[in-house]
Amino acid sequence: MSDLLTVLSALGFGVLSSIIPLFNSELYVGVVAAAARPQITAIAVLAMAVGTVAGKLFLFVLASRGSEKFGVGKAMNGEEKPLPATRFKLWLRQTSDLLMAWLGDSRLGPLTILLAASVGIPPLFVVAVMAGVARQNIVLFAVAVFVGRLARFAVVAVPIALAAH
């Protein structure tokens, strides 16, 4: 029963950490890898990746529906007031515009999501929201998040599991 609880808690923590970034999924995977048997660790890593996909899909769908409702991502017909120019605001605007362009592209979008899911740059939380606004393909989004997070969690878990057992 404790093995089942380990796997189910990894699934739940995957969902929680993907919606509330304060909860660190890599730390949780490391603890599971140190405490559980290697076979259970592998299943827990898989469950954590699935949970992360579920949470990120939740953010993706919310952002997608919100952008439809509020017209985000559409041209403002020149009615948008420019922000006072500072270097940081200019850099932030240019970076978000570039990220939206990448996420809106059918080839660069999944690669950007995969990079965010595996390396963390750009942050996956931000990418999930922006991908929803950019109308990225939801299946490609889910697959890229799953593959990236599975790889990231495996990179964390394998050395710890080998050292602990």
DSSP file with accessible surface (Angstrom, degrees, kcal/mol):
  #  RESIDUE AA STRUCTURE BP1 BP2  ACC     N-H-->O    O-->H-N    N-H-->O    O-->H-N    TCO  KAPPA ALPHA  PHI   PSI    X-CA   Y-CA   Z-CA
    1    1 A M     >        0   0  186      0, 0.0     4,-2.3     0, 0.0     5,-0.2   0.000 360.0 360.0 360.0 -34.0    0.0    0.0    0.0
    2    2 A S  H  >  +     0   0   82      1,-0.2     4,-2.2     2,-0.2     5,-0.1   0.838 360.0  54.6 -68.9 -29.7    2.9    2.4    0.7
    3    3 A D  H  > S+     0   0   54      2,-0.2     4,-2.2     1,-0.2    -1,-0.2   0.925 109.4  47.1 -65.3 -43.1    4.1    2.0   -2.9
    4    4 A L  H  > S+     0   0   95      1,-0.2     4,-2.9     2,-0.2     5,-0.2   0.912 111.7  50.9 -63.0 -42.1    0.7    2.9   -4.2
    5    5 A L  H  X S+     0   0  116     -4,-2.3     4,-2.6     1,-0.2     5,-0.2   0.892 108.1  53.2 -62.8 -39.1    0.6    5.9   -1.9
    6    6 A T  H  X S+     0   0   34     -4,-2.2     4,-1.9     2,-0.2    -2,-0.2   0.933 112.6  43.6 -61.2 -45.9    4.1    7.0   -3.1
    7    7 A V  H  X S+     0   0   26     -4,-2.2     4,-2.2     2,-0.2    -2,-0.2   0.930 115.1  47.8 -68.1 -44.8    3.0    6.9   -6.7
    8    8 A L  H  X S+     0   0   94     -4,-2.9     4,-2.6     1,-0.2    -2,-0.2   0.887 111.4  50.6 -65.8 -37.2   -0.3    8.6   -6.1
    9    9 A S  H  X S+     0   0   43     -4,-2.6     4,-3.0    -5,-0.2    -1,-0.2   0.876 108.5  52.8 -68.8 -34.2    1.3   11.3   -4.0
   10   10 A A  H  X S+     0   0    1     -4,-1.9     4,-2.1    -5,-0.2    -2,-0.2   0.920 109.9  48.9 -64.6 -40.9    3.8   11.9   -6.8
   11   11 A L  H  X S+     0   0   65     -4,-2.2     4,-1.8     2,-0.2    -2,-0.2   0.950 114.9  44.2 -61.0 -49.3    0.9   12.3   -9.2
   12   12 A G  H  X S+     0   0   40     -4,-2.6     4,-2.7     1,-0.2    -2,-0.2   0.898 112.8  50.6 -64.2 -41.1   -0.8   14.7   -6.9
   13   13 A F  H  X S+     0   0   40     -4,-3.0     4,-3.1     1,-0.2     5,-0.3   0.860 106.0  57.7 -67.3 -31.8    2.3   16.7   -6.2
   14   14 A G  H  X S+     0   0    0     -4,-2.1     4,-1.3    -5,-0.2    -1,-0.2   0.928 109.9  43.6 -61.2 -43.7    3.0   16.9   -9.9
   15   15 A V  H  X S+     0   0   49     -4,-1.8     4,-1.3     2,-0.2     5,-0.2   0.956 116.3  47.4 -65.2 -49.2   -0.4   18.6  -10.4
   16   16 A L  H >X S+     0   0   63     -4,-2.7     4,-2.9     1,-0.2     3,-0.6   0.932 112.4  47.7 -60.2 -46.6    0.1   20.9   -7.4
   17   17 A S  H 3< S+     0   0   10     -4,-3.1    -1,-0.2     1,-0.2    -2,-0.2   0.777 108.6  55.3 -70.1 -24.1    3.7   21.9   -8.2
   18   18 A S  H 3< S+     0   0    2     -4,-1.3    -1,-0.2    -5,-0.3    -2,-0.2   0.773 116.3  36.3 -79.7 -22.5    2.7   22.7  -11.8
   19   19 A I  H << S+     0   0   52     -4,-1.3    -2,-0.2    -3,-0.6    -3,-0.1   0.821 126.0  37.3 -94.9 -36.6    0.0   25.1  -10.7
   20   20 A I  S >< S-     0   0   73     -4,-2.9     3,-2.0    -5,-0.2    -1,-0.3  -0.886  70.6-163.8-118.6  97.6    1.7   26.6   -7.7
   21   21 A P  T 3  S+     0   0   85      0, 0.0    -1,-0.1     0, 0.0     4,-0.1   0.632  78.6  81.8 -62.0 -11.2    5.4   27.0   -8.5
   22   22 A L  T 3  S+     0   0  153      2,-0.1     2,-0.6    -3,-0.0    -5,-0.1   0.834  78.3  77.9 -61.4 -29.3    6.3   27.4   -4.8
   23   23 A F  S <  S-     0   0   82     -3,-2.0     2,-0.8    -7,-0.2    -3,-0.1  -0.731  83.6-140.0 -85.6 119.9    6.1   23.6   -4.5
   24   24 A N     >  -     0   0   80     -2,-0.6     4,-1.7     1,-0.2     5,-0.1  -0.699  17.6-172.7 -90.3 110.6    9.4   22.2   -5.9
   25   25 A S  H  > S+     0   0    5     -2,-0.8     4,-2.6     1,-0.2     5,-0.2   0.846  83.9  56.5 -71.6 -33.2    8.8   19.0   -8.0
   26   26 A E  H  > S+     0   0   37      2,-0.2     4,-2.3     1,-0.2    -1,-0.2   0.908 107.1  49.4 -66.1 -40.0   12.5   18.3   -8.4
   27   27 A L  H  > S+     0   0  117      2,-0.2     4,-2.2     1,-0.2    -1,-0.2   0.926 111.1  50.0 -62.8 -42.6   13.1   18.2   -4.7
   28   28 A Y  H  X S+     0   0   55     -4,-1.7     4,-2.5     1,-0.2    -2,-0.2   0.922 109.6  50.6 -62.8 -43.8   10.1   15.9   -4.2
   29   29 A V  H  X S+     0   0    5     -4,-2.6     4,-2.8     1,-0.2    -1,-0.2   0.908 109.3  52.5 -61.1 -40.3   11.5   13.6   -6.9
   30   30 A G  H  X S+     0   0   10     -4,-2.3     4,-1.9     2,-0.2    -1,-0.2   0.909 109.1  48.5 -62.9 -40.7   14.8   13.5   -5.2
   31   31 A V  H  X S+     0   0   85     -4,-2.2     4,-1.9     2,-0.2     5,-0.2   0.927 112.8  47.9 -65.3 -44.1   13.2   12.6   -1.8
   32   32 A V  H  X S+     0   0   15     -4,-2.5     4,-3.1     1,-0.2    -2,-0.2   0.931 110.4  52.3 -62.7 -42.4   11.2    9.8   -3.5
   33   33 A A  H  < S+     0   0    0     -4,-2.8    -1,-0.2     1,-0.2    -2,-0.2   0.863 112.2  45.9 -63.0 -35.0   14.3    8.5   -5.3
   34   34 A A  H  < S+     0   0   49     -4,-1.9    -1,-0.2    -5,-0.2    -2,-0.2   0.824 122.9  33.8 -76.0 -30.5   16.3    8.4   -2.0
   35   35 A A  H  < S+     0   0   82     -4,-1.9    -2,-0.2    -5,-0.2    -3,-0.2   0.789 107.1  66.1 -98.5 -32.1   13.5    6.7    0.0
   36   36 A A  S  < S-     0   0   12     -4,-3.1   -33,-0.0    -5,-0.2     0, 0.0  -0.497  88.5 -92.8 -95.8 163.3   11.7    4.4   -2.4
   37   37 A R     >  -     0   0  122     -2,-0.2     4,-2.8     1,-0.1     3,-0.3  -0.341  43.3-109.3 -65.1 151.8   12.8    1.2   -4.3
   38   38 A P  H  > S+     0   0   63      0, 0.0     4,-2.3     0, 0.0     5,-0.2   0.870 118.3  52.4 -55.5 -38.4   14.2    1.9   -7.8
   39   39 A Q  H  > S+     0   0  119      2,-0.2     4,-1.8     1,-0.2     5,-0.1   0.909 112.5  44.6 -64.8 -41.6   11.1    0.3   -9.5
   40   40 A I  H  > S+     0   0   15     -3,-0.3     4,-3.0     2,-0.2    -1,-0.2   0.879 109.9  56.3 -70.1 -36.2    8.7    2.5   -7.5
   41   41 A T  H  X S+     0   0    6     -4,-2.8     4,-2.6     2,-0.2    -2,-0.2   0.928 106.4  50.4 -60.0 -43.9   10.9    5.6   -8.1
   42   42 A A  H  X S+     0   0   61     -4,-2.3     4,-2.0     1,-0.2    -1,-0.2   0.924 113.2  44.8 -61.4 -43.4   10.6    5.0  -11.9
   43   43 A I  H  X S+     0   0   86     -4,-1.8     4,-2.7     1,-0.2    -1,-0.2   0.902 112.7  51.8 -68.5 -38.1    6.8    4.7  -11.6
   44   44 A A  H  X S+     0   0    3     -4,-3.0     4,-2.8     2,-0.2    -2,-0.2   0.888 107.9  51.9 -65.5 -38.2    6.7    7.8   -9.4
   45   45 A V  H  X S+     0   0   10     -4,-2.6     4,-2.2     2,-0.2    -1,-0.2   0.925 111.2  47.7 -63.1 -43.0    8.8    9.8  -11.8
   46   46 A L  H  X S+     0   0   79     -4,-2.0     4,-2.3    -5,-0.2    -2,-0.2   0.930 112.8  48.6 -61.5 -44.8    6.4    8.8  -14.6
   47   47 A A  H  X S+     0   0   14     -4,-2.7     4,-2.8     1,-0.2    -2,-0.2   0.895 109.4  52.8 -64.2 -39.7    3.4    9.7  -12.4
   48   48 A M  H  X S+     0   0    1     -4,-2.8     4,-2.4     2,-0.2    -1,-0.2   0.913 109.2  49.4 -62.8 -40.7    5.0   13.1  -11.5
   49   49 A A  H  X S+     0   0    0     -4,-2.2     4,-2.2     2,-0.2    -2,-0.2   0.916 111.8  48.4 -65.0 -41.5    5.4   13.9  -15.2
   50   50 A V  H  X S+     0   0   69     -4,-2.3     4,-2.3     2,-0.2    -2,-0.2   0.921 111.6  49.9 -64.5 -43.4    1.8   12.9  -15.9
   51   51 A G  H  X S+     0   0    0     -4,-2.8     4,-2.4     1,-0.2    -2,-0.2   0.898 109.0  52.4 -61.8 -39.4    0.7   15.1  -13.0
   52   52 A T  H  X S+     0   0    2     -4,-2.4     4,-2.7     2,-0.2     5,-0.2   0.918 108.1  50.7 -63.3 -42.1    2.7   18.0  -14.3
   53   53 A V  H  X S+     0   0   18     -4,-2.2     4,-2.7     1,-0.2     5,-0.2   0.931 109.3  51.5 -61.2 -43.6    1.1   17.7  -17.7
   54   54 A A  H  X S+     0   0   49     -4,-2.3     4,-1.8     1,-0.2    -2,-0.2   0.935 112.7  45.0 -60.6 -45.5   -2.3   17.7  -16.1
   55   55 A G  H  X S+     0   0    0     -4,-2.4     4,-1.9     1,-0.2    -1,-0.2   0.912 113.9  48.2 -65.2 -42.1   -1.6   20.9  -14.2
   56   56 A K  H  X S+     0   0   11     -4,-2.7     4,-2.7     1,-0.2    -1,-0.2   0.861 108.8  54.4 -69.2 -33.4    0.0   22.7  -17.1
   57   57 A L  H  X S+     0   0   47     -4,-2.7     4,-2.9    -5,-0.2     5,-0.2   0.888 105.2  54.7 -64.5 -37.0   -2.9   21.7  -19.3
   58   58 A F  H  X S+     0   0  105     -4,-1.8     4,-2.3    -5,-0.2    -2,-0.2   0.947 111.8  42.9 -58.9 -48.9   -5.2   23.4  -16.7
   59   59 A L  H  X S+     0   0   19     -4,-1.9     4,-2.7     2,-0.2     5,-0.2   0.910 113.3  53.4 -62.9 -42.3   -3.1   26.6  -17.0
   60   60 A F  H  X S+     0   0    9     -4,-2.7     4,-2.5     2,-0.2    -2,-0.2   0.938 111.4  44.5 -57.9 -49.4   -3.0   26.3  -20.8
   61   61 A V  H  X S+     0   0   43     -4,-2.9     4,-2.9     2,-0.2     5,-0.3   0.912 112.8  51.3 -66.6 -42.5   -6.8   26.0  -21.1
   62   62 A L  H  X S+     0   0   95     -4,-2.3     4,-2.6    -5,-0.2    -1,-0.2   0.930 113.1  45.6 -59.2 -45.6   -7.5   28.8  -18.6
   63   63 A A  H  X S+     0   0   15     -4,-2.7     4,-2.4     2,-0.2    -2,-0.2   0.899 112.8  51.0 -65.5 -39.4   -5.2   31.1  -20.5
   64   64 A S  H  X S+     0   0   22     -4,-2.5     4,-1.6    -5,-0.2    -2,-0.2   0.941 114.6  42.1 -63.9 -46.3   -6.7   30.1  -23.8
   65   65 A R  H  X S+     0   0  170     -4,-2.9     4,-2.2     1,-0.2    -2,-0.2   0.879 114.3  52.1 -69.7 -37.8  -10.2   30.7  -22.7
   66   66 A G  H  X S+     0   0   22     -4,-2.6     4,-2.7    -5,-0.3     6,-0.3   0.892 107.4  51.9 -65.2 -38.3   -9.3   33.9  -20.9
   67   67 A S  H  X>S+     0   0    2     -4,-2.4     4,-1.0     1,-0.2     5,-0.8   0.866 110.6  48.9 -69.1 -31.9   -7.6   35.2  -24.0
   68   68 A E  H  <5S+     0   0  108     -4,-1.6    -2,-0.2    -5,-0.2    -1,-0.2   0.927 114.4  45.7 -68.4 -43.2  -10.7   34.5  -26.0
   69   69 A K  H  <5S+     0   0  167     -4,-2.2    -2,-0.2     1,-0.2    -1,-0.2   0.898 123.9  31.6 -67.8 -41.1  -12.9   36.2  -23.5
   70   70 A F  H  <5S-     0   0  154     -4,-2.7    -1,-0.2    -5,-0.2    -2,-0.2   0.407 105.0-118.2-102.9   1.7  -10.8   39.3  -23.0
   71   71 A G  T ><5 +     0   0   23     -4,-1.0     3,-1.4     1,-0.2    -3,-0.2   0.751  50.2 168.3  71.7  24.6   -9.3   39.6  -26.5
   72   72 A V  T 3 < +     0   0   80     -5,-0.8    -1,-0.2    -6,-0.3     3,-0.1  -0.459  62.8  28.6 -70.3 142.4   -5.7   39.2  -25.4
   73   73 A G  T 3  S+     0   0   67      1,-0.4     2,-0.3    -2,-0.1    -1,-0.2   0.354  96.3 111.6  90.0  -5.6   -3.3   38.6  -28.2
   74   74 A K  S <  S-     0   0  139     -3,-1.4    -1,-0.4    -7,-0.1     2,-0.0  -0.675  80.3 -91.1 -97.1 156.0   -5.4   40.6  -30.7
   75   75 A A        -     0   0   87     -2,-0.3    -1,-0.1     1,-0.1     0, 0.0  -0.355  26.1-144.5 -64.4 141.6   -4.3   43.8  -32.2
   76   76 A M    >   -     0   0   97     -3,-0.0     3,-1.8    -2,-0.0    -1,-0.1   0.294  34.3-119.6 -92.9   9.6   -5.6   46.8  -30.2
   77   77 A N  T 3  S-     0   0  139      1,-0.3    -2,-0.0     2,-0.1    -3,-0.0   0.881  70.8 -57.0  55.1  38.9   -6.1   49.0  -33.4
   78   78 A G  T 3  S+     0   0   81      1,-0.1    -1,-0.3     3,-0.0    -3,-0.0   0.561 115.7 112.5  76.4   4.7   -3.7   51.6  -32.1
   79   79 A E    <   +     0   0  150     -3,-1.8     2,-0.3     2,-0.1    -2,-0.1   0.577  44.8 107.5 -87.0  -8.2   -5.6   52.1  -28.9
   80   80 A E        -     0   0   99      1,-0.1    -4,-0.0     0, 0.0    -5,-0.0  -0.532  67.1-136.9 -75.0 129.1   -2.8   50.7  -26.7
   81   81 A K        -     0   0  182     -2,-0.3     2,-0.1     1,-0.0    -2,-0.1  -0.732  21.8-121.3 -84.6 130.2   -0.9   53.2  -24.7
   82   82 A P        -     0   0  121      0, 0.0     3,-0.1     0, 0.0    -1,-0.0  -0.428  25.9-117.4 -70.4 143.6    2.8   52.7  -24.7
   83   83 A L        -     0   0  125      1,-0.1     2,-0.0    -2,-0.1     3,-0.0  -0.455  42.4 -85.7 -72.6 150.8    4.4   52.2  -21.4
   84   84 A P        -     0   0   92      0, 0.0     2,-0.5     0, 0.0    -1,-0.1  -0.397  57.1-107.8 -56.2 133.2    7.0   54.7  -20.3
   85   85 A A        +     0   0   98      4,-0.1     2,-0.3    -3,-0.1     3,-0.1  -0.551  52.7 154.2 -76.3 118.9   10.3   53.5  -21.8
   86   86 A T     >  -     0   0   68     -2,-0.5     4,-2.6     1,-0.1     5,-0.2  -0.928  53.1-112.8-129.6 160.1   12.8   52.0  -19.4
   87   87 A R  H  > S+     0   0  231     -2,-0.3     4,-2.7     1,-0.2     5,-0.2   0.913 116.7  47.9 -60.3 -43.2   15.4   49.5  -20.4
   88   88 A F  H  > S+     0   0  132      2,-0.2     4,-3.0     1,-0.2     5,-0.2   0.933 112.8  47.0 -65.4 -45.3   13.8   46.8  -18.3
   89   89 A K  H  > S+     0   0   86      2,-0.2     4,-2.5     1,-0.2    -1,-0.2   0.901 113.7  49.3 -64.1 -38.2   10.3   47.4  -19.6
   90   90 A L  H  X S+     0   0   95     -4,-2.6     4,-2.6     2,-0.2     5,-0.2   0.939 113.1  46.3 -65.3 -45.2   11.6   47.5  -23.1
   91   91 A W  H  X S+     0   0  143     -4,-2.7     4,-2.7    -5,-0.2    -2,-0.2   0.919 113.0  50.1 -62.7 -43.7   13.6   44.2  -22.6
   92   92 A L  H  X S+     0   0   88     -4,-3.0     4,-2.5     2,-0.2     5,-0.2   0.920 112.2  47.2 -61.6 -43.6   10.5   42.6  -21.0
   93   93 A R  H  X S+     0   0  119     -4,-2.5     4,-2.4    -5,-0.2    -2,-0.2   0.926 113.8  46.9 -64.7 -45.2    8.2   43.6  -23.8
   94   94 A Q  H  X S+     0   0  114     -4,-2.6     4,-2.4     2,-0.2    -2,-0.2   0.907 113.1  49.6 -65.0 -40.0   10.7   42.4  -26.5
   95   95 A T  H  X S+     0   0   53     -4,-2.7     4,-2.7    -5,-0.2    -2,-0.2   0.925 112.4  46.3 -65.9 -44.3   11.2   39.1  -24.7
   96   96 A S  H  X S+     0   0   37     -4,-2.5     4,-2.6    -5,-0.2    -2,-0.2   0.895 112.2  51.3 -68.0 -36.2    7.5   38.5  -24.3
   97   97 A D  H  X S+     0   0   82     -4,-2.4     4,-2.2    -5,-0.2    -1,-0.2   0.917 111.7  47.3 -63.7 -42.1    6.9   39.4  -27.9
   98   98 A L  H  X S+     0   0   87     -4,-2.4     4,-2.6     2,-0.2    -2,-0.2   0.933 112.3  49.3 -65.2 -43.5    9.6   37.0  -29.1
   99   99 A L  H  X S+     0   0   14     -4,-2.7     4,-2.8     1,-0.2     5,-0.2   0.911 110.6  50.2 -62.8 -41.3    8.3   34.2  -26.8
  100  100 A M  H  X S+     0   0   50     -4,-2.6     4,-1.8     1,-0.2    -1,-0.2   0.902 110.1  51.1 -64.1 -38.4    4.8   34.7  -28.2
  101  101 A A  H  X S+     0   0   63     -4,-2.2     4,-0.7     2,-0.2    -2,-0.2   0.928 112.1  46.3 -64.6 -43.8    6.1   34.6  -31.8
  102  102 A W  H >< S+     0   0   98     -4,-2.6     3,-0.9     1,-0.2    -2,-0.2   0.926 113.6  48.0 -62.8 -45.6    8.0   31.3  -31.0
  103  103 A L  H 3< S+     0   0    0     -4,-2.8    -1,-0.2     1,-0.2    -2,-0.2   0.779 108.2  55.6 -69.1 -25.4    4.9   29.8  -29.3
  104  104 A G  H 3< S+     0   0   50     -4,-1.8     2,-0.3    -5,-0.2    -1,-0.2   0.635  91.0  90.6 -79.2 -13.4    2.7   30.8  -32.1
  105  105 A D  S <X S-     0   0   52     -3,-0.9     4,-1.9    -4,-0.7    29,-0.0  -0.664  76.0-138.3 -86.6 137.6    4.9   29.0  -34.6
  106  106 A S  T  4 S+     0   0   89     -2,-0.3    -1,-0.1     1,-0.2    -4,-0.0   0.753 101.6  32.2 -69.5 -24.1    4.0   25.4  -35.4
  107  107 A R  T  > S+     0   0  187      2,-0.1     4,-1.0     3,-0.1    -1,-0.2   0.842 123.3  41.7 -97.5 -45.5    7.7   24.3  -35.3
  108  108 A L  H  > S+     0   0   75      1,-0.2     4,-2.6     2,-0.2     5,-0.2   0.808 105.0  67.9 -73.2 -28.9    9.3   26.6  -32.8
  109  109 A G  H  X S+     0   0    0     -4,-1.9     4,-2.5     2,-0.2     5,-0.2   0.963 102.5  41.5 -57.5 -57.2    6.4   26.4  -30.3
  110  110 A P  H  > S+     0   0   23      0, 0.0     4,-2.7     0, 0.0    -1,-0.2   0.882 115.3  52.3 -61.5 -34.4    6.9   22.7  -29.3
  111  111 A L  H  X S+     0   0  107     -4,-1.0     4,-2.4     2,-0.2    -2,-0.2   0.903 109.6  48.9 -67.2 -38.9   10.6   23.1  -29.2
  112  112 A T  H  X S+     0   0   11     -4,-2.6     4,-2.5     2,-0.2    -1,-0.2   0.915 112.9  47.7 -64.4 -42.4   10.3   26.2  -26.9
  113  113 A I  H  X S+     0   0    0     -4,-2.5     4,-2.7    -5,-0.2    -2,-0.2   0.925 111.3  50.6 -65.0 -43.1    7.9   24.2  -24.7
  114  114 A L  H  X S+     0   0   59     -4,-2.7     4,-2.2     2,-0.2     5,-0.3   0.917 111.0  49.0 -61.8 -42.1   10.3   21.2  -24.6
  115  115 A L  H  X>S+     0   0   86     -4,-2.4     4,-2.8     1,-0.2     5,-1.1   0.934 112.8  47.2 -63.1 -45.5   13.2   23.5  -23.7
  116  116 A A  H  <5S+     0   0    0     -4,-2.5     4,-0.5     1,-0.2     8,-0.5   0.897 113.9  48.2 -63.9 -39.0   11.1   25.1  -20.9
  117  117 A A  H  <5S+     0   0    0     -4,-2.7    -1,-0.2    -5,-0.2    -2,-0.2   0.851 121.6  33.5 -72.4 -32.5   10.0   21.7  -19.6
  118  118 A S  H  <5S+     0   0   39     -4,-2.2    -2,-0.2    -5,-0.2    -3,-0.2   0.868 135.0  19.8 -93.4 -37.9   13.4   20.1  -19.6
  119  119 A V  T  <5S-     0   0   81     -4,-2.8    -3,-0.2    -5,-0.3    -2,-0.1   0.746  92.4-126.1-105.2 -31.5   15.7   23.0  -18.7
  120  120 A G      < +     0   0   24     -5,-1.1    -4,-0.2    -4,-0.5    -3,-0.1   0.506  59.3 139.7  95.9   4.4   13.4   25.5  -17.1
  121  121 A I  S    S+     0   0  123     -6,-0.6    -1,-0.2     1,-0.1    -2,-0.2  -0.978  72.2  26.5-127.0 119.4   14.4   28.4  -19.4
  122  122 A P  S    S-     0   0   26      0, 0.0    -2,-0.2     0, 0.0    -1,-0.1   0.656 118.8-100.0 -67.2 163.0   12.1   30.1  -20.2
  123  123 A P     >  -     0   0   75      0, 0.0     4,-2.4     0, 0.0     3,-0.2  -0.272  23.7-137.7 -58.3 132.1   10.0   29.2  -17.1
  124  124 A L  H  > S+     0   0   12     -8,-0.5     4,-2.8     1,-0.2     5,-0.2   0.832 101.3  60.1 -62.4 -33.3    7.5   26.5  -17.8
  125  125 A F  H  > S+     0   0   76      2,-0.2     4,-1.7     1,-0.2    -1,-0.2   0.952 110.4  41.1 -58.8 -48.0    4.8   28.2  -15.8
  126  126 A V  H  > S+     0   0   64      1,-0.2     4,-2.8     2,-0.2     5,-0.2   0.917 114.5  52.3 -65.9 -42.6    5.0   31.3  -18.1
  127  127 A V  H  X S+     0   0    0     -4,-2.4     4,-2.9     1,-0.2     5,-0.2   0.897 105.9  54.3 -63.3 -39.5    5.3   29.2  -21.2
  128  128 A A  H  X S+     0   0    0     -4,-2.8     4,-1.5     2,-0.2    -1,-0.2   0.931 112.8  42.8 -61.5 -43.8    2.2   27.2  -20.3
  129  129 A V  H  X S+     0   0   51     -4,-1.7     4,-2.0    -5,-0.2    -2,-0.2   0.950 116.7  46.3 -67.5 -47.4    0.1   30.4  -20.0
  130  130 A M  H  X S+     0   0   28     -4,-2.8     4,-2.7     1,-0.2    -2,-0.2   0.851 108.4  56.4 -67.1 -32.5    1.6   32.1  -23.1
  131  131 A A  H  <>S+     0   0    0     -4,-2.9     5,-2.5    -5,-0.2     4,-0.3   0.881 107.0  50.5 -65.8 -36.5    1.2   28.9  -25.2
  132  132 A G  H ><5S+     0   0    0     -4,-1.5     3,-0.9    -5,-0.2    -2,-0.2   0.924 112.5  45.7 -64.5 -43.0   -2.5   28.9  -24.3
  133  133 A V  H 3<5S+     0   0   26     -4,-2.0    -2,-0.2     1,-0.2    -1,-0.2   0.898 111.3  52.8 -65.7 -38.6   -2.8   32.6  -25.4
  134  134 A A  T 3<5S-     0   0   21     -4,-2.7    -1,-0.2    -5,-0.2    -2,-0.2   0.479 111.3-122.7 -77.4  -2.2   -0.8   31.8  -28.6
  135  135 A R  T < 5 -     0   0  115     -3,-0.9    -3,-0.2    -4,-0.3    -2,-0.1   0.871  42.8-178.8  62.1  40.0   -3.2   29.0  -29.4
  136  136 A Q      < -     0   0   14     -5,-2.5     2,-0.2     1,-0.1    -1,-0.1  -0.345  43.7 -85.0 -62.7 152.1   -0.4   26.4  -29.6
  137  137 A N     >  -     0   0   83      1,-0.2     4,-2.5     2,-0.1     5,-0.2  -0.439  37.4-145.1 -62.5 123.0   -1.6   22.9  -30.5
  138  138 A I  H  > S+     0   0   74     -2,-0.2     4,-2.5     1,-0.2     5,-0.2   0.846  96.0  51.2 -66.3 -33.5   -2.7   21.4  -27.2
  139  139 A V  H  > S+     0   0   96      2,-0.2     4,-2.6     1,-0.2     5,-0.2   0.944 112.3  45.7 -69.3 -46.0   -1.6   17.8  -28.1
  140  140 A L  H  > S+     0   0   73      1,-0.2     4,-2.5     2,-0.2     5,-0.2   0.892 112.4  53.1 -62.6 -37.9    1.9   19.0  -29.1
  141  141 A F  H  X S+     0   0    0     -4,-2.5     4,-2.5     2,-0.2     5,-0.2   0.953 110.9  45.4 -59.5 -50.6    2.0   21.1  -25.9
  142  142 A A  H  X S+     0   0   21     -4,-2.5     4,-2.6     1,-0.2    -2,-0.2   0.914 114.2  48.2 -62.7 -43.0    1.1   18.1  -23.7
  143  143 A V  H  X S+     0   0   83     -4,-2.6     4,-2.8     2,-0.2     5,-0.3   0.930 112.4  48.5 -65.1 -44.5    3.6   15.8  -25.4
  144  144 A A  H  X S+     0   0    8     -4,-2.5     4,-2.4    -5,-0.2     5,-0.2   0.915 113.2  47.5 -64.0 -41.1    6.4   18.4  -25.2
  145  145 A V  H  X S+     0   0    0     -4,-2.5     4,-2.8    -5,-0.2     5,-0.3   0.942 113.6  48.5 -64.7 -44.7    5.7   19.0  -21.5
  146  146 A F  H  X S+     0   0   62     -4,-2.6     4,-2.6    -5,-0.2     5,-0.2   0.952 114.6  43.7 -61.3 -50.0    5.6   15.3  -20.8
  147  147 A V  H  X S+     0   0   74     -4,-2.8     4,-2.3     1,-0.2    -1,-0.2   0.934 117.0  46.6 -63.1 -45.8    8.8   14.4  -22.6
  148  148 A G  H  X S+     0   0    0     -4,-2.4     4,-2.4    -5,-0.3    -2,-0.2   0.925 115.9  43.4 -63.8 -45.5   10.7   17.4  -21.1
  149  149 A R  H  X S+     0   0   21     -4,-2.8     4,-3.0    -5,-0.2     5,-0.3   0.896 111.9  53.9 -70.6 -37.3    9.5   16.9  -17.5
  150  150 A L  H  X S+     0   0   53     -4,-2.6     4,-2.3    -5,-0.3    -2,-0.2   0.939 111.6  45.9 -60.9 -44.5   10.1   13.1  -17.7
  151  151 A A  H  X S+     0   0   49     -4,-2.3     4,-2.3    -5,-0.2    -2,-0.2   0.927 113.9  48.5 -63.1 -45.2   13.7   13.8  -18.8
  152  152 A R  H  X S+     0   0   68     -4,-2.4     4,-1.5     1,-0.2    -2,-0.2   0.929 113.3  46.2 -62.7 -45.4   14.2   16.4  -16.1
  153  153 A F  H  X S+     0   0    0     -4,-3.0     4,-2.9     1,-0.2    -1,-0.2   0.881 111.7  52.2 -66.4 -37.0   12.8   14.2  -13.4
  154  154 A A  H  X S+     0   0   37     -4,-2.3     4,-2.7    -5,-0.3    -1,-0.2   0.910 105.8  54.3 -65.3 -39.9   14.9   11.2  -14.6
  155  155 A V  H  < S+     0   0  110     -4,-2.3    -1,-0.2     1,-0.2    -2,-0.2   0.858 115.2  40.9 -62.0 -34.5   18.0   13.3  -14.5
  156  156 A V  H  X S+     0   0   37     -4,-1.5     4,-0.9    -5,-0.2    -2,-0.2   0.923 119.9  42.6 -76.4 -45.7   17.3   14.2  -10.9
  157  157 A A  H  X S+     0   0    3     -4,-2.9     4,-3.1     1,-0.2     5,-0.3   0.875 102.4  62.6 -75.6 -40.5   16.1   10.7   -9.7
  158  158 A V  H  X S+     0   0   80     -4,-2.7     4,-2.6     1,-0.2     5,-0.2   0.934 105.5  42.9 -60.2 -51.6   18.6    8.3  -11.3
  159  159 A P  H  > S+     0   0   75      0, 0.0     4,-2.2     0, 0.0    -1,-0.2   0.911 117.1  48.3 -62.1 -37.1   21.8    9.5   -9.6
  160  160 A I  H  X S+     0   0   61     -4,-0.9     4,-2.3     2,-0.2    -2,-0.2   0.933 112.5  48.0 -67.6 -43.6   20.0    9.8   -6.2
  161  161 A A  H  X S+     0   0   11     -4,-3.1     4,-1.5     1,-0.2    -1,-0.2   0.904 112.3  49.5 -63.7 -39.7   18.4    6.3   -6.6
  162  162 A L  H  < S+     0   0  131     -4,-2.6    -1,-0.2    -5,-0.3    -2,-0.2   0.896 113.9  45.5 -66.4 -39.0   21.7    4.8   -7.6
  163  163 A A  H  < S+     0   0   92     -4,-2.2    -2,-0.2    -5,-0.2    -1,-0.2   0.849 115.1  47.1 -72.3 -32.6   23.5    6.4   -4.7
  164  164 A A  H  <        0   0   49     -4,-2.3    -1,-0.2    -5,-0.2    -2,-0.2   0.701 360.0 360.0 -83.6 -20.6   20.8    5.4   -2.1
  165  165 A H     <        0   0  114     -4,-1.5    -1,-0.1    -5,-0.2  -128,-0.0  -0.751 360.0 360.0-123.6 360.0   20.4    1.8   -3.2
